[in-house]
Amino acid sequence: MPPPSDYWLQFGDDPDPRVRDKLLFLAIDEIAQVGPNDFNSYSICDRINVTYPMVNHYFGGRNGLVAEAALVVYRRYISRLHASVKAAANAPDDRFRAWVWGQIKWTVDMRGWGAVLNYPDSCQESSRLLRERHGDEMRELFEYNMAALIHLITDVRTGAATPWPDELTPEFREFAASNREVMSVAASVSWSTLGISVWSSGQHVPSASVAEIDSHRDGFMQSHVERLLATARS
């Protein structure tokens, strides 16, 4: 049975998008749940009653579909992350926390995409197509996000809550690149946030059954985020 019209509204304003977009949105949703290796492009065709060759027609095959879906997912990730920062209290510490918690929540919600975006060797052909077809945009989105994090850390240190543009501008990039020490801190914060994001999304098999860790999960996460904030201040 096809998804109801309100299902499509989580992806945009159209309650009945074109077939190409429906395939793209269903792929995003299914990969978030099962990951790229168990994703079945035939099953999403069945859900909207289109023939299997439509995936080849629109995307050049299953891997092309995964690659384009990854671009859309990354765009949505950056947009959602920065929206959470803008919705936070207009104070440097709160905006920094919003960035960290925003990444954690996104990884939990979209856990299956972690393999595509963070472990490209797990889906090599899709990753190759993603780099070839969309590498420039992915790189610019990444630079924009890192520049924003560098601004957030700078604000934590100065006590100011400065705005940033909705896209990467030369001035924004130049500011981010002008302080190597803050850039180094931003890298550490980003790597550490990725680690806790993957762990909290339930993908870390060895620790999943350790009751002593799981029972204190929320407290450990809160403490970790506050340590990251302390790192940003120092």
SULVENJO-V589390 format. One record per backbone hydrogen bond with DSSP energy under -0.5 kcal/mol. NH is the residue of the N-H (numbers start at 0). CO is the residue of the C=O. If there is no record, write none. Layout:
NH;CO
NH;CO
This chain:
6;3
7;3
7;4
8;4
9;6
10;7
11;7
14;12
16;13
21;17
22;18
23;19
24;20
25;21
26;22
27;23
28;24
29;25
30;26
31;27
32;28
32;29
33;29
34;30
35;111
38;35
40;38
43;39
44;40
45;41
46;42
47;43
47;44
48;45
49;44
53;50
54;51
55;51
56;52
57;53
58;54
59;55
60;54
64;60
65;61
66;62
67;63
68;64
69;65
70;66
71;67
72;68
73;69
74;70
75;71
76;72
77;73
78;74
79;75
80;76
81;77
82;78
83;79
84;80
85;81
86;82
87;83
87;84
90;88
94;90
95;91
96;92
97;93
98;94
99;95
100;96
101;97
102;98
103;99
104;100
105;101
106;102
107;103
108;104
109;105
110;107
111;31
112;109
113;110
114;111
116;112
117;113
118;113
118;114
121;118
122;119
123;120
126;122
127;123
128;124
129;125
130;126
131;127
132;128
133;129
134;130
137;133
138;134
139;135
140;136
141;137
142;138
143;139
144;140
145;141
146;142
147;143
148;144
149;145
150;146
151;147
152;148
153;149
154;150
155;151
156;152
157;153
158;154
159;154
168;166
172;168
173;169
174;170
175;171
176;172
177;173
177;174
178;175
179;177
182;178
183;179
184;180
185;181
186;182
187;183
188;184
189;185
190;186
191;187
192;188
193;189
194;190
195;191
196;192
197;193
198;194
199;195
200;196
201;198
202;197
204;202
207;203
207;204
209;206
210;208
212;209
213;209
214;210
215;212
216;213
219;215
220;216
221;217
222;218
223;219
224;220
225;221
226;222
227;223
228;224
229;225
230;226
231;227
232;228
233;229
